Amino acid sequence: MPKKIYGLMLIVLMTVLAACSGGQTEDSNKEEKAEKAPKESKEVNLYSSRHYDVDAELYAKFEKETGIKVNVINGDADELLERIKREGDATQADLFLTADAGRLFRAKDADLLQPVSSDILDKNVPKKFQDEDKTWYGLTKRARVLVYNKDKVKEDELSTYEDLVEDKWNGRILVRSSENIYNQSLLASFIEIDGEDKAKEWAKGIVDNMARKPEGGDRDQAKAVAAGVGDVAIMNTYYFGQMLNSEDPEEVKVAESLGVFFPNQETTGTHVNISGAGVIKVSKNKDNAIKLLEFLTAEEAQGAFAEANYEYPVNENVEPSELLKSWGEFKEQDIPLSKLGDNNAKALMIFNEVGWK
């Protein structure tokens, strides 16, 4: 065989071998990279201060529909926030869920939440119940109403929160401690609407008219009204709904002896607060957290919250439960809920100054 032909064949053979070897190396590299690439997460870690059966049922339904496991860490809201701060970038938290816009403000103020962009959330949740920077969204709402002894108080005697400081209510008002976030947010709303001076006058007037020193939760105030300790209590609507449908016949009896009244219908409207949630800034499962938020604000979940826990839906396409409807429609305070957090420190200062324990 001529040397030239032999040399040419050798060059061609070497070229083919190199090409084959290169191809195998490229394929191998692709396979190696695929093996090293992180697999899509199928979980979401929820830090929640809510503890209702309906919540667990909804998480189970979400898991079934999406295949995404919901890991729930329950605890006090402020303790959960401190835990997330302490854990820092190593935290496993993806979503923080709590009652009260003031606590959501605390989470945002501590730079623990991140903005979320979702057409579904914007459709499901009115702007009033969203953070302006979209770091949190409302899930349910509740009104802070007056509950009264129907044997001692006529409905037409009630009108506004401000009226409760009048002399006619001396020794007749029941309300829980100033340490409670619901009362802090109520006073924070008055600061926003009327200013600090008038808010302080109101808080001092309530202290002067208390039937006893604050003790217990909202349900305890209702029970004390039924027992004759006082005549009017300030409490959240969903607690009253739970009492009316309690498995404890004594709680049902208590609730049936009381009436519910929405104050300030001719003026500023009844105070409304929310349960809501925000995606943690360093979430490792952000997409799954957003999916869970979208699920909880959709019509089916909103209906479940309303029927099982007597909370008002934030989704305007969902009607309240029949019980809530029976109490009638009401005018809501029209202030940004972020103001409940903005004014929280001022509210605490006022409580301390007037001696609201």
C-alpha positions as CSV (number, residue, x, y, z in Angstrom):
1,M,0.0,0.0,0.0
2,P,1.5,3.4,-1.0
3,K,2.7,5.4,2.0
4,K,0.5,8.4,1.1
5,I,-2.7,6.4,1.1
6,Y,-1.7,4.6,4.3
7,G,-1.0,8.0,5.9
8,L,-4.3,9.4,4.8
9,M,-6.2,6.4,6.1
10,L,-4.4,6.7,9.5
11,I,-5.4,10.4,9.7
12,V,-9.0,9.6,8.9
13,L,-9.1,6.8,11.5
14,M,-7.6,9.0,14.2
15,T,-10.1,11.7,13.4
16,V,-13.1,9.3,13.6
17,L,-11.8,7.9,16.9
18,A,-11.3,11.4,18.4
19,A,-14.8,12.4,17.3
20,C,-16.3,9.3,18.9
21,S,-14.3,9.8,22.0
22,G,-15.4,13.4,22.1
23,G,-19.0,12.5,21.7
24,Q,-18.9,10.0,24.5
25,T,-17.2,12.5,26.8
26,E,-19.8,15.1,26.0
27,D,-22.6,12.6,26.7
28,S,-21.0,11.5,29.8
29,N,-20.6,15.1,31.0
30,K,-24.3,15.7,30.4
31,E,-25.2,12.6,32.4
32,E,-22.9,13.6,35.2
33,K,-24.3,17.2,35.3
34,A,-27.9,15.8,35.4
35,E,-27.0,13.5,38.3
36,K,-25.5,16.4,40.2
37,A,-28.4,18.9,39.5
38,P,-30.8,19.3,42.5
39,K,-34.0,17.5,42.1
40,E,-37.2,19.5,42.1
41,S,-38.4,19.9,45.7
42,K,-41.7,18.3,46.7
43,E,-42.2,19.9,50.1
44,V,-42.9,23.2,51.7
45,N,-42.1,24.1,55.3
46,L,-44.9,26.2,57.0
47,Y,-44.3,28.0,60.3
48,S,-47.8,28.7,61.6
49,S,-49.4,30.2,64.7
50,R,-52.8,28.9,63.6
51,H,-54.1,25.6,65.1
52,Y,-57.4,24.8,63.6
53,D,-58.6,21.4,62.2
54,V,-59.7,23.0,59.0
55,D,-56.2,24.2,58.3
56,A,-54.8,20.6,58.6
57,E,-57.6,19.3,56.3
58,L,-56.7,21.9,53.7
59,Y,-53.0,21.1,53.8
60,A,-53.8,17.4,53.3
61,K,-55.9,18.3,50.3
62,F,-53.1,20.4,48.9
63,E,-50.7,17.5,49.3
64,K,-53.1,15.2,47.4
65,E,-53.6,17.6,44.6
66,T,-50.0,18.7,44.1
67,G,-47.8,16.0,45.5
68,I,-46.1,18.7,47.6
69,K,-45.7,17.7,51.3
70,V,-46.6,20.4,53.8
71,N,-44.4,20.2,56.9
72,V,-46.1,22.3,59.6
73,I,-44.2,23.8,62.6
74,N,-46.8,25.2,65.0
75,G,-46.0,27.8,67.7
76,D,-46.6,31.2,69.1
77,A,-46.2,33.8,66.3
78,D,-43.6,36.0,68.0
79,E,-41.6,32.9,69.1
80,L,-41.7,31.6,65.5
81,L,-40.4,34.9,64.2
82,E,-37.6,34.9,66.7
83,R,-36.8,31.3,65.6
84,I,-36.6,32.3,62.0
85,K,-34.3,35.2,62.9
86,R,-32.1,33.0,65.0
87,E,-31.8,30.4,62.2
88,G,-30.9,33.0,59.7
89,D,-30.0,31.7,56.2
90,A,-30.0,28.1,57.5
91,T,-33.8,28.3,58.3
92,Q,-36.0,25.7,56.7
93,A,-39.0,28.0,56.9
94,D,-40.6,28.7,53.6
95,L,-43.9,30.3,54.6
96,F,-44.9,32.2,57.8
97,L,-48.7,32.1,58.6
98,T,-50.2,34.0,61.5
99,A,-53.3,35.8,62.8
100,D,-53.2,39.6,62.8
101,A,-51.7,42.1,60.3
102,G,-49.6,43.5,63.1
103,R,-47.6,40.3,63.3
104,L,-47.2,40.2,59.5
105,F,-45.8,43.8,59.7
106,R,-43.3,42.6,62.3
107,A,-42.1,39.9,60.0
108,K,-41.7,42.3,57.1
109,D,-40.1,45.0,59.3
110,A,-37.5,42.4,60.4
111,D,-36.7,41.8,56.7
112,L,-37.8,38.1,57.0
113,L,-40.2,38.2,54.0
114,Q,-39.8,38.6,50.2
115,P,-42.1,40.2,47.6
116,V,-44.2,37.7,45.7
117,S,-45.5,38.1,42.1
118,S,-48.6,36.1,41.4
119,D,-51.5,36.9,39.1
120,I,-53.6,34.3,41.0
121,L,-53.0,36.0,44.4
122,D,-53.8,39.4,42.9
123,K,-57.0,38.0,41.6
124,N,-58.0,36.2,44.8
125,V,-57.0,38.8,47.4
126,P,-58.2,42.4,47.2
127,K,-55.5,45.1,47.5
128,K,-56.8,46.1,50.9
129,F,-55.8,42.7,52.3
130,Q,-52.3,42.7,50.6
131,D,-49.1,44.3,51.7
132,E,-48.3,47.2,49.4
133,D,-45.0,45.5,48.6
134,K,-46.7,42.1,48.2
135,T,-44.6,40.5,51.0
136,W,-47.8,39.1,52.6
137,Y,-51.4,38.3,51.7
138,G,-54.5,38.0,53.7
139,L,-56.2,34.6,54.0
140,T,-59.2,35.2,56.2
141,K,-60.7,38.2,58.0
142,R,-62.6,38.7,61.3
143,A,-64.3,41.6,62.9
144,R,-63.8,42.8,66.4
145,V,-67.3,43.3,67.7
146,L,-69.4,43.9,70.8
147,V,-71.0,41.0,72.5
148,Y,-73.8,41.8,75.0
149,N,-76.1,40.3,77.5
150,K,-79.5,40.4,75.8
151,D,-81.3,40.5,79.2
152,K,-79.4,43.6,80.4
153,V,-78.7,45.5,77.2
154,K,-80.9,46.5,74.4
155,E,-79.3,46.6,70.9
156,D,-80.3,50.2,70.4
157,E,-78.2,51.2,73.4
158,L,-75.1,50.2,71.5
159,S,-73.5,52.4,68.8
160,T,-69.8,52.9,68.6
161,Y,-66.5,51.8,70.3
162,E,-66.2,55.4,71.5
163,D,-69.6,55.2,73.3
164,L,-68.2,52.5,75.6
165,V,-66.3,55.2,77.6
166,E,-69.5,57.0,78.6
167,D,-70.5,56.9,82.3
168,K,-73.5,54.7,81.5
169,W,-71.1,51.8,80.9
170,N,-69.2,52.2,84.2
171,G,-68.3,48.8,85.6
172,R,-69.9,47.0,82.7
173,I,-67.2,46.5,80.1
174,L,-65.1,43.3,79.7
175,V,-62.1,43.0,77.5
176,R,-58.9,41.0,77.5
177,S,-55.3,42.1,78.3
178,S,-53.4,44.8,76.5
179,E,-50.8,42.2,75.8
180,N,-53.2,40.7,73.3
181,I,-52.3,41.5,69.7
182,Y,-56.0,41.9,68.8
183,N,-56.4,44.8,71.3
184,Q,-53.1,46.3,70.2
185,S,-54.3,46.4,66.6
186,L,-57.7,47.7,67.6
187,L,-56.1,50.7,69.4
188,A,-53.6,51.1,66.5
189,S,-56.5,51.5,64.2
190,F,-57.9,54.3,66.4
191,I,-54.5,56.0,66.4
192,E,-54.6,56.0,62.6
193,I,-58.2,57.3,62.3
194,D,-58.4,59.7,65.2
195,G,-54.9,60.5,66.3
196,E,-52.9,59.5,69.5
197,D,-54.7,61.9,71.9
198,K,-58.2,60.6,71.1
199,A,-57.0,57.0,71.1
200,K,-55.5,57.6,74.6
201,E,-58.8,59.1,75.8
202,W,-60.6,56.0,74.6
203,A,-58.2,53.6,76.2
204,K,-58.4,55.5,79.5
205,G,-62.2,55.5,79.4
206,I,-62.3,51.7,78.8
207,V,-60.0,51.2,81.8
208,D,-62.3,53.3,83.9
209,N,-65.4,51.4,82.8
210,M,-64.0,47.8,83.1
211,A,-66.0,45.4,85.2
212,R,-62.8,43.7,86.3
213,K,-59.1,43.6,85.5
214,P,-58.5,41.9,82.1
215,E,-58.1,38.2,82.3
216,G,-58.5,35.3,79.9
217,G,-59.2,35.2,76.2
218,D,-62.1,36.4,74.1
219,R,-64.3,33.4,75.0
220,D,-63.7,34.1,78.7
221,Q,-65.1,37.6,78.2
222,A,-68.3,36.2,76.7
223,K,-68.6,33.7,79.5
224,A,-68.2,36.5,82.0
225,V,-70.9,38.5,80.3
226,A,-73.3,35.5,80.5
227,A,-72.3,35.1,84.2
228,G,-73.3,38.7,85.0
229,V,-69.7,39.9,85.7
230,G,-70.2,42.6,83.0
231,D,-72.7,43.4,80.3
232,V,-70.7,44.1,77.2
233,A,-67.5,42.4,75.9
234,I,-65.1,43.1,73.0
235,M,-64.3,40.0,71.0
236,N,-63.6,38.6,67.5
237,T,-66.4,37.2,65.5
238,Y,-64.9,33.8,64.8
239,Y,-64.6,33.0,68.5
240,F,-68.3,33.8,68.9
241,G,-69.1,31.5,65.9
242,Q,-67.0,28.7,67.4
243,M,-68.9,29.0,70.7
244,L,-72.3,28.8,69.0
245,N,-71.2,25.6,67.3
246,S,-69.1,24.2,70.2
247,E,-69.2,20.5,71.2
248,D,-69.5,21.9,74.8
249,P,-73.2,22.4,75.5
250,E,-72.3,25.0,78.2
251,E,-70.4,27.2,75.6
252,V,-73.4,27.0,73.3
253,K,-75.7,28.0,76.1
254,V,-73.5,31.0,76.9
255,A,-73.3,32.1,73.3
256,E,-77.1,31.8,72.7
257,S,-77.8,34.1,75.7
258,L,-75.7,36.9,74.0
259,G,-76.1,39.2,71.1
260,V,-73.5,40.4,68.6
261,F,-73.2,44.0,67.5
262,F,-71.1,45.6,64.8
263,P,-70.1,49.1,66.1
264,N,-69.4,52.3,64.2
265,Q,-71.7,51.5,61.2
266,E,-72.6,55.2,60.9
267,T,-69.1,56.5,61.3
268,T,-65.7,54.8,60.6
269,G,-66.8,51.2,60.4
270,T,-66.1,48.1,62.5
271,H,-62.5,47.1,63.0
272,V,-61.4,44.2,60.8
273,N,-58.2,42.2,61.0
274,I,-56.8,39.2,59.1
275,S,-54.9,35.9,59.2
276,G,-52.3,36.0,56.5
277,A,-49.0,34.6,55.3
278,G,-45.8,35.7,53.6
279,V,-42.9,33.8,51.9
280,I,-39.7,33.8,53.9
281,K,-36.9,35.8,52.2
282,V,-34.4,32.8,52.2
283,S,-37.0,30.2,51.4
284,K,-35.6,27.1,49.7
285,N,-39.0,26.1,48.3
286,K,-40.3,29.5,47.1
287,D,-42.4,28.2,44.2
288,N,-44.1,25.6,46.5
289,A,-44.8,28.3,49.1
290,I,-46.5,30.4,46.5
291,K,-48.5,27.5,45.2
292,L,-49.8,26.8,48.8
293,L,-50.7,30.5,49.2
294,E,-52.6,30.4,45.9
295,F,-54.4,27.3,47.0
296,L,-55.4,28.8,50.3
297,T,-56.8,31.9,48.7
298,A,-58.8,30.0,46.0
299,E,-62.5,29.6,46.3
300,E,-62.6,26.0,47.7
301,A,-60.2,26.7,50.6
302,Q,-61.9,30.1,51.3
303,G,-65.2,28.3,51.5
304,A,-63.8,25.8,54.0
305,F,-62.4,28.5,56.2
306,A,-65.8,30.2,56.2
307,E,-67.9,27.1,57.0
308,A,-65.6,25.4,59.4
309,N,-64.0,28.2,61.4
310,Y,-66.6,31.1,60.9
311,E,-64.0,33.4,59.4
312,Y,-64.9,35.9,56.6
313,P,-63.3,35.0,53.3
314,V,-60.9,37.5,51.7
315,N,-61.8,36.2,48.3
316,E,-64.8,38.3,47.1
317,N,-66.1,35.4,45.0
318,V,-66.8,33.4,48.2
319,E,-69.8,34.1,50.5
320,P,-69.6,34.0,54.3
321,S,-71.2,31.0,56.1
322,E,-74.9,31.1,56.9
323,L,-74.1,31.9,60.5
324,L,-72.1,35.0,59.6
325,K,-74.8,36.0,57.1
326,S,-77.4,35.9,59.8
327,W,-75.5,38.6,61.7
328,G,-75.9,40.9,58.7
329,E,-73.6,42.9,56.4
330,F,-71.5,45.5,58.0
331,K,-69.2,48.5,57.1
332,E,-65.5,47.9,57.6
333,Q,-62.8,50.3,58.7
334,D,-61.1,51.7,55.6
335,I,-57.5,51.9,56.5
336,P,-54.4,50.1,55.2
337,L,-53.8,47.1,57.4
338,S,-50.1,47.9,57.5
339,K,-51.0,50.8,59.8
340,L,-51.8,48.3,62.5
341,G,-48.2,47.4,62.6
342,D,-46.9,51.0,62.1
343,N,-48.9,52.1,65.1
344,N,-48.3,49.1,67.3
345,A,-45.5,50.7,69.4
346,K,-47.7,53.8,70.0
347,A,-50.6,51.6,71.1
348,L,-48.4,49.7,73.6
349,M,-47.2,53.0,75.0
350,I,-50.7,54.3,75.5
351,F,-51.8,51.0,77.2
352,N,-49.0,51.4,79.6
353,E,-49.8,55.1,80.3
354,V,-53.5,54.5,81.1
355,G,-52.9,51.4,83.1
356,W,-54.6,48.8,80.8
357,K,-53.0,45.7,82.2
